[in-house]
């Protein structure tokens, strides 16, 4: 029986830490603390073995104004903001930013949860940060954005339908357009963060009730041509390596998370990673194909980022210094790792690590809660 009751789905989302926007946004904000410290500053760490390689492009962080029992004053700006880590803020058109993406020209796309059940995507010029246009026409709030190899933007969202139903949607925008050209079918109530393979096939993680599934669409298709079910519980996010292997951040029915690795075009996982995985929130691959898993930790297990060599299931190193409830990962062109930290207590930060380092070279303190990172 298909279960779509909002309360049941909300319990599952809280258990696995899935992105909750749209009708669930208010519940997502409640437990997060955004200290009203000074606007973004950065300070170098001391006694570090390596130096940061210079980044060729700016790094963007989306900051959400999240209320808490400890903070009664209003955030400034109250709608949140997007910040370049080299010091330039973007506030025009920003309203509760929850996801970002960058197109081939370097233009920045920001998904805004404008209200609890409606949002938009604002587009900014690469060099100046000038607001160029606003994308609308998708349903509810978008919490994931992805560009196809051909430059089409896929906007993943969920929305409230009537009093008690939550439904998902994927809208597709042609380059430069402000309204969707089409929508995908067979999208679940809670679609996760998608990915494209090298052939341009679109992989969408889906969840209604256990077990979830991944739908695969050929370029230009509105309906999936196959689904991946084996091993899938609550699929939260996907990524591909250069060999075409699919990595799935996966929620487990009994609780916790694991990482599933599927061979190119495969329907069953060849590797299941559990060692070093604790309440994982994000996955990313560096240019060498090493897998990075952001772990929020749980109980006596601290927050960390676990790093795995290709084809392995045991971490080759673990980053703990500077990690505190990580929410997002990103790499710049020089291979530096950026980790957004959104702890329930303590400072919100972005910590930056040189390639191979386990101690941060830089710590950027944020005034609001980081929800996403983007690198052109």
BABADO-629156 format. One record per residue (C-alpha): residue in three letters; x, y, z. Coordinates in nm, 4 decimals. Layout:
N
ALA	X	Y	Z
...
end
This chain:
376
UNK	0.0000	0.0000	0.0000
UNK	0.1364	0.3427	-0.0922
UNK	0.1731	0.5631	0.2164
UNK	0.1672	0.9364	0.1546
UNK	0.0311	1.0768	0.4775
UNK	0.2344	1.3854	0.5615
UNK	0.2962	1.2885	0.9246
UNK	0.4375	0.9468	0.8358
UNK	0.6635	1.0982	0.5713
UNK	0.7795	1.3736	0.8068
UNK	0.8886	1.1156	1.0662
UNK	1.0960	0.9404	0.8004
UNK	1.2537	1.2676	0.6902
UNK	1.3535	1.3606	1.0428
UNK	1.5002	1.0148	1.1033
UNK	1.7252	1.0348	0.7961
UNK	1.7890	1.4066	0.7800
UNK	1.6534	1.4501	0.4294
UNK	1.6109	1.8049	0.3017
UNK	1.2751	1.9377	0.4154
UNK	1.1434	2.2391	0.2311
UNK	0.7970	2.3456	0.1278
UNK	0.5374	2.2404	0.3854
UNK	0.8115	2.0967	0.6084
UNK	1.0459	2.3957	0.6042
UNK	0.9308	2.5370	0.9368
UNK	1.0025	2.2092	1.1098
UNK	1.3480	2.1989	0.9548
UNK	1.4424	2.5401	1.0891
UNK	1.3382	2.4844	1.4490
UNK	1.6307	2.2768	1.5799
UNK	1.9034	2.4786	1.4102
UNK	2.0933	2.7612	1.5765
UNK	2.2363	3.0485	1.3755
UNK	2.4616	3.2570	1.6024
UNK	2.4447	3.6288	1.5333
UNK	2.8207	3.6685	1.5135
UNK	3.0008	3.9147	1.2919
UNK	2.9353	3.8901	0.9192
UNK	3.1561	3.6423	0.7444
UNK	3.5189	3.6463	0.8554
UNK	3.8007	3.4063	0.7932
UNK	4.1093	3.3151	0.9874
UNK	4.4001	3.0878	0.9004
UNK	4.4746	2.7814	1.1061
UNK	4.8165	2.7542	1.2694
UNK	5.0933	2.5008	1.2186
UNK	4.9457	2.3336	0.9113
UNK	5.1376	2.0863	0.6967
UNK	5.0104	2.2151	0.3619
UNK	4.8904	2.5347	0.2025
UNK	4.5713	2.5901	0.0111
UNK	4.5985	2.5812	-0.3628
UNK	4.4558	2.9039	-0.5051
UNK	4.0962	2.8617	-0.6218
UNK	4.0328	2.9775	-0.9768
UNK	3.6638	3.0474	-0.9105
UNK	3.4603	3.1896	-0.6215
UNK	3.2902	2.9602	-0.3720
UNK	2.9317	3.0390	-0.2721
UNK	2.7529	2.9460	0.0506
UNK	2.3766	2.9771	0.1024
UNK	2.2800	3.0910	0.4509
UNK	1.9351	3.0394	0.6009
UNK	1.7987	3.2386	0.8928
UNK	1.7041	2.9585	1.1331
UNK	1.5339	3.0419	1.4596
UNK	1.6074	2.8707	1.7885
UNK	1.5282	2.8770	2.1565
UNK	1.8614	3.0529	2.2136
UNK	1.8121	3.3392	1.9696
UNK	1.5217	3.5812	1.9888
UNK	1.6676	3.8644	1.7802
UNK	1.6004	3.8719	1.4072
UNK	1.8666	3.7650	1.1622
UNK	1.9952	4.0309	0.9286
UNK	1.8873	3.9934	0.6575
UNK	1.5885	3.7956	0.7841
UNK	1.5460	3.6185	0.4490
UNK	1.8977	3.4771	0.4540
UNK	2.1645	3.5439	0.1948
UNK	2.4183	3.3953	-0.0430
UNK	2.7802	3.4798	0.0287
UNK	3.0946	3.4532	-0.1767
UNK	3.3703	3.3328	0.0489
UNK	3.5906	3.6102	-0.0885
UNK	3.3551	3.8574	0.0780
UNK	3.0751	3.9613	-0.1605
UNK	2.7140	3.9098	-0.0412
UNK	2.4102	3.8524	-0.2604
UNK	2.0773	3.9498	-0.1058
UNK	1.8561	4.0726	-0.3922
UNK	1.5891	3.8123	-0.4593
UNK	1.7210	3.5742	-0.1927
UNK	1.4514	3.4338	0.0363
UNK	1.5369	3.1320	0.2532
UNK	1.7944	2.9767	0.0146
UNK	1.8096	2.5967	0.0339
UNK	1.9959	2.4822	-0.2806
UNK	2.2348	2.6175	-0.5451
UNK	2.3873	2.5194	-0.8784
UNK	2.6163	2.6794	-1.1360
UNK	2.5737	2.6530	-1.5142
UNK	2.8508	2.6244	-1.7747
UNK	2.8826	3.0022	-1.8066
UNK	2.9315	3.0409	-1.4314
UNK	2.5896	3.1900	-1.3602
UNK	2.4637	3.1053	-1.0128
UNK	2.1165	2.9559	-0.9574
UNK	1.9642	2.9830	-0.6080
UNK	1.6539	2.7931	-0.4964
UNK	1.4451	3.0024	-0.2570
UNK	1.1765	2.8703	-0.0229
UNK	0.9797	3.1948	-0.0430
UNK	0.6875	3.0606	0.1614
UNK	0.6145	2.7257	0.3232
UNK	0.4593	2.5942	0.0011
UNK	0.5923	2.8086	-0.2850
UNK	0.9366	2.9031	-0.4107
UNK	1.1409	3.0266	-0.7045
UNK	1.4915	3.0081	-0.8476
UNK	1.6889	3.3300	-0.8857
UNK	1.9736	3.3550	-1.1387
UNK	2.2813	3.5758	-1.0896
UNK	2.5577	3.6903	-1.3245
UNK	2.8876	3.5128	-1.2746
UNK	3.1059	3.8196	-1.2359
UNK	2.8903	4.0859	-1.0707
UNK	2.6301	3.8812	-0.8813
UNK	2.3586	4.0884	-1.0535
UNK	2.0099	3.9357	-1.0493
UNK	1.9310	3.8459	-1.4113
UNK	1.6002	3.6578	-1.3970
UNK	1.3633	3.4576	-1.1777
UNK	1.2461	3.1053	-1.2610
UNK	0.8950	3.0052	-1.1584
UNK	0.6359	2.7474	-1.2645
UNK	0.7480	2.4514	-1.0557
UNK	0.5377	2.3177	-0.7703
UNK	0.6120	2.3932	-0.4068
UNK	0.9680	2.4526	-0.2843
UNK	1.2747	2.3228	-0.4648
UNK	1.5513	2.1660	-0.2571
UNK	1.7708	2.0301	-0.5384
UNK	1.8968	2.1708	-0.8680
UNK	2.0937	1.9852	-1.1372
UNK	2.2161	2.0721	-1.4869
UNK	2.2153	1.8217	-1.7703
UNK	2.5214	1.7971	-1.9989
UNK	2.3153	1.9901	-2.2542
UNK	2.2512	2.2775	-2.0136
UNK	1.8889	2.2068	-1.9169
UNK	1.8085	2.2790	-1.5528
UNK	1.6188	2.0156	-1.3541
UNK	1.4355	2.1573	-1.0514
UNK	1.3383	1.8980	-0.7888
UNK	1.0668	2.0006	-0.5443
UNK	0.7860	1.8783	-0.3245
UNK	0.4611	2.0457	-0.2416
UNK	0.1510	2.0177	-0.0282
UNK	-0.1498	1.8719	-0.2082
UNK	-0.4714	1.9301	-0.0161
UNK	-0.4732	1.8961	0.3599
UNK	-0.2565	1.5892	0.4140
UNK	-0.0708	1.4830	0.0997
UNK	0.2863	1.5629	-0.0019
UNK	0.3829	1.5162	-0.3649
UNK	0.7064	1.5509	-0.5574
UNK	0.7865	1.7178	-0.8873
UNK	1.0744	1.7556	-1.1333
UNK	1.0454	2.0496	-1.3748
UNK	1.2856	2.0936	-1.6690
UNK	1.3963	2.4363	-1.7950
UNK	1.5677	2.5027	-2.1268
UNK	1.8741	2.7305	-2.1100
UNK	1.7789	3.0937	-2.0527
UNK	1.4093	3.0230	-1.9955
UNK	1.2074	3.1301	-1.6918
UNK	0.9263	2.8732	-1.7214
UNK	0.9536	2.4939	-1.7467
UNK	0.9431	2.3233	-2.0841
UNK	0.8190	1.9949	-1.9369
UNK	0.7773	1.7865	-1.6218
UNK	0.8821	1.4318	-1.5431
UNK	0.6358	1.1588	-1.4517
UNK	0.6618	0.8907	-1.1839
UNK	0.8170	1.1188	-0.9223
UNK	0.7650	1.0154	-0.5597
UNK	0.6369	1.2203	-0.2671
UNK	0.9919	1.2899	-0.1490
UNK	1.2407	1.2930	-0.4378
UNK	1.6066	1.3227	-0.3325
UNK	1.9073	1.4973	-0.4859
UNK	1.9608	1.3666	-0.8428
UNK	2.2582	1.3205	-1.0757
UNK	2.3396	1.2761	-1.4464
UNK	2.5632	1.0051	-1.5879
UNK	2.8159	1.0728	-1.8650
UNK	2.5572	0.9831	-2.1316
UNK	2.3136	1.2444	-2.0017
UNK	2.0733	0.9967	-1.8411
UNK	1.8951	1.1505	-1.5433
UNK	1.8835	0.9513	-1.2186
UNK	1.6188	1.0583	-0.9653
UNK	1.6113	0.9076	-0.6140
UNK	1.2540	0.8568	-0.4908
UNK	1.0837	0.7730	-0.1650
UNK	0.7197	0.7172	-0.0716
UNK	0.7632	0.4389	0.1822
UNK	1.0263	0.1699	0.2338
UNK	1.1778	0.0612	0.0060
UNK	1.2441	0.3606	-0.2160
UNK	1.3758	0.3462	-0.5714
UNK	1.5775	0.5350	-0.8328
UNK	1.4132	0.6287	-1.1642
UNK	1.6317	0.6585	-1.4747
UNK	1.5336	0.8831	-1.7685
UNK	1.7054	0.8998	-2.1067
UNK	1.7794	1.2522	-2.2346
UNK	1.4599	1.4309	-2.3350
UNK	1.2238	1.1694	-2.1888
UNK	0.9464	1.2498	-1.9433
UNK	0.8960	0.8911	-1.8247
UNK	1.1639	0.6585	-1.6825
UNK	1.2871	0.3653	-1.8885
UNK	1.4071	0.1685	-1.5860
UNK	1.4228	0.1753	-1.2081
UNK	1.6854	0.0653	-0.9576
UNK	1.5432	-0.1091	-0.6515
UNK	1.8028	-0.3504	-0.5162
UNK	1.9543	-0.2251	-0.1909
UNK	1.7558	0.0983	-0.1882
UNK	1.5921	0.2154	0.1354
UNK	1.5497	0.5942	0.1538
UNK	1.7759	0.7322	-0.1238
UNK	1.8820	1.0849	-0.0319
UNK	2.1518	1.1890	-0.2818
UNK	2.3436	1.0562	-0.5834
UNK	2.6739	1.1151	-0.7589
UNK	2.8750	0.9492	-1.0387
UNK	3.2476	0.8871	-1.0764
UNK	3.4390	0.9108	-1.4038
UNK	3.4001	0.5346	-1.4593
UNK	3.0216	0.5587	-1.4556
UNK	2.9779	0.4065	-1.1105
UNK	2.6747	0.5359	-0.9203
UNK	2.7068	0.6288	-0.5521
UNK	2.3903	0.6460	-0.3410
UNK	2.3574	0.8071	0.0022
UNK	2.0968	0.5731	0.1427
UNK	1.8778	0.5662	0.4528
UNK	1.8324	0.2247	0.6143
UNK	1.4963	0.0965	0.7377
UNK	1.6426	-0.0088	1.0741
UNK	1.7979	0.3366	1.1165
UNK	2.1218	0.4981	1.0077
UNK	2.2725	0.5409	0.6632
UNK	2.5025	0.3575	0.4252
UNK	2.6618	0.4273	0.0874
UNK	2.5778	0.1990	-0.2050
UNK	2.8051	0.1744	-0.5100
UNK	2.6571	0.0436	-0.8365
UNK	2.8679	-0.0538	-1.1386
UNK	2.8093	0.1306	-1.4647
UNK	2.4493	0.0633	-1.5792
UNK	2.4123	-0.1862	-1.2940
UNK	2.0955	-0.2615	-1.1009
UNK	2.2598	-0.4172	-0.7921
UNK	2.5285	-0.2653	-0.5681
UNK	2.8810	-0.4029	-0.5942
UNK	2.9930	-0.2321	-0.2715
UNK	2.8049	-0.1346	0.0433
UNK	2.9900	0.1098	0.2688
UNK	2.8992	0.1163	0.6369
UNK	3.2383	0.1584	0.8095
UNK	3.2941	0.5235	0.8948
UNK	2.9366	0.6213	0.8034
UNK	2.7325	0.7810	1.0833
UNK	2.4152	0.9771	1.0141
UNK	2.5540	1.0874	0.6771
UNK	2.4255	1.4095	0.5192
UNK	2.6248	1.4521	0.1958
UNK	2.8603	1.2737	-0.0443
UNK	3.1122	1.4074	-0.2977
UNK	3.3965	1.2803	-0.5181
UNK	3.7301	1.4540	-0.5735
UNK	3.9201	1.4591	-0.9033
UNK	4.1034	1.1364	-0.8086
UNK	3.7776	0.9494	-0.7533
UNK	3.8102	0.9410	-0.3752
UNK	3.4724	0.9402	-0.2004
UNK	3.4010	1.1902	0.0791
UNK	3.1116	1.1254	0.3186
UNK	2.9907	1.3996	0.5547
UNK	2.8806	1.2448	0.8860
UNK	2.6761	1.4378	1.1388
UNK	2.7558	1.1751	1.4005
UNK	2.5200	1.0302	1.6565
UNK	2.5420	0.9605	2.0295
UNK	2.9082	0.9094	2.1199
UNK	3.0164	0.9093	1.7543
UNK	3.1484	1.2563	1.6621
UNK	3.0918	1.4466	1.3405
UNK	3.3447	1.3730	1.0682
UNK	3.4201	1.3467	0.6994
UNK	3.5276	0.9955	0.5990
UNK	3.7436	0.9507	0.2879
UNK	3.7506	0.6300	0.0801
UNK	3.9811	0.5275	-0.2021
UNK	3.8043	0.4021	-0.5174
UNK	3.6719	0.0478	-0.4842
UNK	3.7121	0.0291	-0.1050
UNK	3.4664	0.0167	0.1843
UNK	3.6974	0.1201	0.4706
UNK	3.7989	0.4853	0.5184
UNK	4.1627	0.5607	0.4387
UNK	4.1467	0.8742	0.6527
UNK	3.8992	1.0631	0.8662
UNK	3.8673	1.4391	0.9047
UNK	3.7385	1.5495	1.2454
UNK	3.9121	1.8785	1.3229
UNK	3.6807	2.1618	1.2200
UNK	3.3849	1.9319	1.1487
UNK	3.0643	1.9968	1.3441
UNK	2.7380	1.8587	1.2030
UNK	2.8311	1.8984	0.8347
UNK	2.5503	1.9803	0.5922
UNK	2.7268	2.0127	0.2542
UNK	3.0534	1.9335	0.0717
UNK	3.2188	2.0904	-0.2334
UNK	3.5536	2.0958	-0.4152
UNK	3.7061	2.3851	-0.6055
UNK	3.9105	2.3476	-0.9236
UNK	4.2340	2.3288	-0.7215
UNK	4.1060	2.0307	-0.5201
UNK	4.0449	2.2155	-0.1946
UNK	3.7608	2.0690	0.0128
UNK	3.4874	2.2936	0.1554
UNK	3.2666	2.1671	0.4379
UNK	2.9577	2.3577	0.5562
UNK	2.8918	2.2996	0.9276
UNK	2.5481	2.3642	1.0811
UNK	2.5642	2.2545	1.4476
UNK	2.2687	2.2709	1.6840
UNK	2.4984	2.4534	1.9262
UNK	2.8085	2.6505	1.8383
UNK	2.9219	2.8573	1.5426
UNK	2.8087	2.7935	1.1886
UNK	3.1164	2.7680	0.9670
UNK	3.2674	2.6669	0.6367
UNK	3.5988	2.4881	0.6910
UNK	3.8481	2.4592	0.4052
UNK	4.1038	2.1780	0.3643
UNK	4.3965	2.1516	0.1255
UNK	4.4066	1.8322	-0.0837
UNK	4.4830	1.5382	0.1451
UNK	4.4733	1.7481	0.4643
UNK	4.2837	1.6618	0.7823
UNK	4.3293	1.9999	0.9521
UNK	4.1527	2.3069	0.8089
UNK	4.3610	2.5761	0.6454
UNK	4.0801	2.8275	0.6830
UNK	3.7660	2.8648	0.8911
UNK	3.4941	3.0977	0.7652
UNK	3.2494	3.1922	1.0410
UNK	2.8917	3.2489	0.9265
UNK	2.6155	3.4543	1.0826
UNK	2.3399	3.2212	0.9643
UNK	2.2914	2.8489	0.9000
UNK	2.4632	2.7093	0.5864
UNK	2.2369	2.5016	0.3660
UNK	2.4344	2.4614	0.0428
UNK	2.7688	2.5187	-0.1275
UNK	2.8363	2.5895	-0.4960
UNK	3.1569	2.6205	-0.6991
UNK	3.1587	2.7342	-1.0638
end
